[in-house]
Amino acid sequence: MERLALIEVLDQDGRVQHVVGVTAWPVSVGRAIDCDVVLQDPHVAAHHADFGPAQDSAQLVLTVGASVNGAQVEAGRIQRRLAAGSSMPVPAGAICHFGRSALRVRLAGEVLAPEERLDHPSGRTRSWLTVGALGALMLWIMVAVWLQNEPDSGWDKYLPLLMGALFGVAGWSALWGLGSKLFQRQFRIVPHLRVLLAFALASLVVDALLAIAAFSLSWAWLSHLRGWIQICIFGALLATHVSILLPGRGLRIAIAFGSLCAVIIGIDGALSWRHSQRVFGELYASTLPPPGFRVARAGKTSELIDELKPLQARLDRQAREDEERDELVGP
């Protein structure tokens, strides 16, 4: 007989456990042995639901039978719960939840998604890109150490940081690889390694560009935003890792981590305001870009002195208060 559809029974990770061919409608779903699709789920009724074509069209309709838990239909951003006795058309590619079980119906005329490219871990191009990204990260660390130390510093200044970075990258990627093993039944460390290297380099480059732009244009607010931008980049890193573990839930994950970043930034600003009556902390830089990067007009010394004059009174008052406190405390 001609196959009209396939009903795919999915596991908790969205993978197909087994497939039931459909040669006639309607198709019953439940725990009873006379159902066309039998689910071993205590949260599913004996005759939980039926799939069948609508009377006035060829669209598939889900009808919920005598069930306490009902059903839930997910199709992209659309989510709808159905109580006992209710029904609704089933969109193409929708996932229907009955109790703790999930089904997906594939109709005969349904257009298939394009074939996904197989990710070959041994692909030369990606392997070289990964090695190049790791080398760029190590080189960046070496340059940063060189800028913060004497030019003739020995290898002992570089080796601990380089080894620490290598072990940190390996450990971070391995932990997420264990997450892949837990959620996807595969120990996938390379995708997480690539994500980490990409975000680490992006974080370093963005931070350096912001520092250079703030110095060149005398826009202090760019330097103030550097910490908050790093929080957002770290949140995007975590969201990307989680998206690899839970494919198909990218929007929810992005909203969750975006909200978390907003909360952290708000708390950081509130704590800074409580301690110093300022949203941002004091600026400090151990190194400065070359003077040739300077684009903004240099201020006159007299202007700086005029701007600092109001500070003199505050410093004198603070000094007197410190002296009075010392006198009260005594030697």
N, C-alpha and C positions, 0 to 999 in steps of 0.2 A: 504493500500500500504506500501511497505517496506520503512523505513526511511533511507535516504542516508546520511544525515548530520543534524546538528543543527547550526543555526546562532544565536549567542548570542549578544544582544545589550547591551553595557556596559555604565555605568555612568562615571563621571569624576574621580572617585576613582577606576575604574577598576572592580566594582561589576556588576553582571549581573542584568539588569533591566527586560528584558523579552527575551523569546526564541522563535524562529521561526523554525518549523520543515521543512525539505526539503525532498520531495518525488520524485522530478524530476529536472533535469538541463535543461537550465540555470536558475539562480535565479537573478532577477533584484532588484536593490536597488535605492531608490530615494524618492522624495516627492509626486509623482503622486500616485493616489489611485489604479492604475492598477499594481503598483510594488508589487513584492512578499514581500519585506521588506520596509515598509513605515517609513520614518524618518521625524519627525517634527523638521526640522532644516532649517532655512532660508539660510544657507550657502551650502545647498545640492541642486543639480539640480533636475529637475522633473524626469529624467531618468539618474541617476548619473553614475551607474556602473553595471556590470554583473559578476556573478560567474558562471564558467562552466568548465567541464573537457577539457583538451587539446586533440587535434585531434589524436596525435600519442602516447599518454600515458594517464594514469588515474589520473595524477596530476591535481590539481585544479588551474585554471588560473583566475586572476582578470583582467577585461578589463574596462577601464574608458571611459564613453560616452561623450556626449557634456556637459562638465563641465568647469566652469571658475577656480574653486579651485583645481580640480584634486583630487588625493588621495595620501595617505602616508601609507606605509606598514612597520611595525616594527616587527622584529623577532630576539630577543636577541640583539646583538650589531649591527645587520643589519638594516639600515633605508634607505628607497628608496622612492622618490617622483615620482608620475606618472602624466603626463599631459594628457589632453584629447586625446583619440584615442590610447593611449599606453596600454600595458598589461605586466603582469609578473606572473610567477608561485607563488603560495601562500604557504610558508613553513608551516609545522604543528605548531599550536599554535600561529601563527602570528596574530597581531592586525592590522586591516585595518581602517584607519581614513578617514572619508568623512566629510568635513566641521568641525564642532565641535562634531561630532558623531563618535563612535568607534564600530566596529564589530569584532567578533572572530568566525571563522568557525571550527566546530568540525566534522570531517568525521567519518563515521561509523567504519572504521578499525583503527582509531587512538588509540594509546596506552595512557591510562589515567595515570596521575601522581599518585604516591602512596597516600594513605589517610594520611592526616595530623593529628597529635595527638592533641586532644582537650586540651587546657590549662585550667585545673580546678583550679580556684583561691583557692579552699579549700583543694587542695592536701597537705597532711601532710608533705611530704618530702620537697617540695619547700617552704612551709610556715615556717618550722623549719630552712631551710637554710637562708631564708630572715631575720627571727628573729635573727639567729646567726650572720649574717653579720652586722645587726644593732647594736647588742651587742658588736661585735668586734670593730666597729667604735667608739662607746661610750667609750670603754675601752682604745682605743688608745688615744683618746682625754684626758682622765683622766691621763694617764701616761705622756703625753706631758706636761700637766699642772703641774704635780708633779715634773717633771725634771726642770721646769723653776721657781719654787717657793720653799720656805723653806719647809722642811719635815713636820713641824707641822702646815702648813697652814690649815685654817678652810674650812668648806664646801662652804663658800661664794666665794672661789676662783674657785670652780669646777662647781657650779650650773649654773651660767650665761652661761658659754660656752656649757655645756651639753644641757640646754634648748634651747639655740640658735641653736645648731646643729640639735636638734630634729625638731624644727620649720622650720629650713632651708630645711631639707630633705623633710618634709611634704609639704612645699610650692612649692619647685622645682618639686616634683612628681605631685602635683595637677595641676600645670601650664601645664605640658606636658599631663596630663590626659584631660585637657580642649582641648588641641590640638587634641588628639585622638577623642574627641567628635565632633570636628569641621570637621576633615578629614575622620573619619571612622564611625561616627554616634554612637560611643560607648565611654563611659567614662571609660577608662582603665588606672588606676593609678598604679596597681601592677607591670606590666612589666617595667614601667619607674622607679619605686622605686628600683627594682632589678638591673637595669642598673646603676643607680646612686650609689648604695651601692658597686657594683662590681668595678666600676671605681674609686670611692673614696678610697677604700681599696688598689686597685692596685697602685694608685698614691702615697699613703703613704708608701707602702712597697717598691716600686721602689726608691722613694726618700731616704728612710732610707738606703737601700742597696747601693745606689750610694755614700752616705755620708760615710758609713762604709768602702767601698772599697777604696775611695779616701784617707781616714785616714790610712788604713792598708797598702796600697801600695805606699803612697806618690804620687799619681797620681792626681794632682790638676785639670787636665782637666775634670775628672769625676764630680767634684763639679761644674765646670763651666757649664757643660752640663745639670745640674739638672733643671735649669729654662726652657731651651728649651724643654726638655723632658716633663715637666709638661704642656707646651703649647700644645704639640702633644697629650698628654693623654686627655686634656680637649677638643681638637678638635675631637678626636675619640669618646668621650662621647656625644658631640652634634650630631655627624654624626649617632651614634647608635640611639639616640632619634628620629632623623628625619627619619631614616630607618624604625622605627616602625610605624611612621605616614604615610610614603609613601612606602609600600612594593613593591619589584620588581625593585627598582631604586637604589640599594645599590652601584653599581659601580659609577654611576654619583655622588651620594652623597659623596662617599669616595674621588673621584677626586676633587670635589669642596672644601671640608673641608681640604683635604691635601694641596691644593694650598693656601688656606687661612692661614693655619699654616705656610707654607713656607714664605708667605709675611710678617706675623707678626714677625717671627724670623728674617727675613732680616731687617725689620724696627728697631727692638730692637738692633740688632748688629750695625746698622748704627748710631743710637742715642747714644749708648755707645761709639762708636769711636769718634763721634763729641764732646762729653763732656770730655772724658778722654784719647783719642787716644788709646783706647783699645776696642777690640771686646767684652770682658767679663768684668763685674764689679768686684769690690774688693770682696774677699772672707771674710765671717764672720760667726762664729758659736758660739751660746750661750752655747752649751754643746758639749763635746767631748766623743767619745766611750771610754771604758776602755782601759788602756795601753796594756792589754793582747791581744787586737785585732791587735796590731801593728806587721806587717810582714816585712816592709822595714827596712833597716839598719838605725839606728839613726846616724845623722851627728854629727861630732865633733864641740865643741864650737869654736875652732879656725877657722874651715871652715866657720861657720856663721859670725864670725867677719870679715874674709877676704871678704866675699860676701857683707857685709854692708859697707865696707870702701868707695866704690865709692859713696855711698849715703851721706856721710858726707859732701862732697863738695857741693852737691845740697842743702842740708839743710842749710849750712852756707850762701850760696848765697841767698836763700829765706829769711833767717833771716835778712841779710843786706838790701834787698829790702823792707822788712816790716819796718825796722827802718827808712830808708830814706823816705818812704811814710808817716810814723807817724810824722817825723820832718816837712815835707812840709805841712801837714794838721794842725799841731800845737795842743796845748792843747785844 
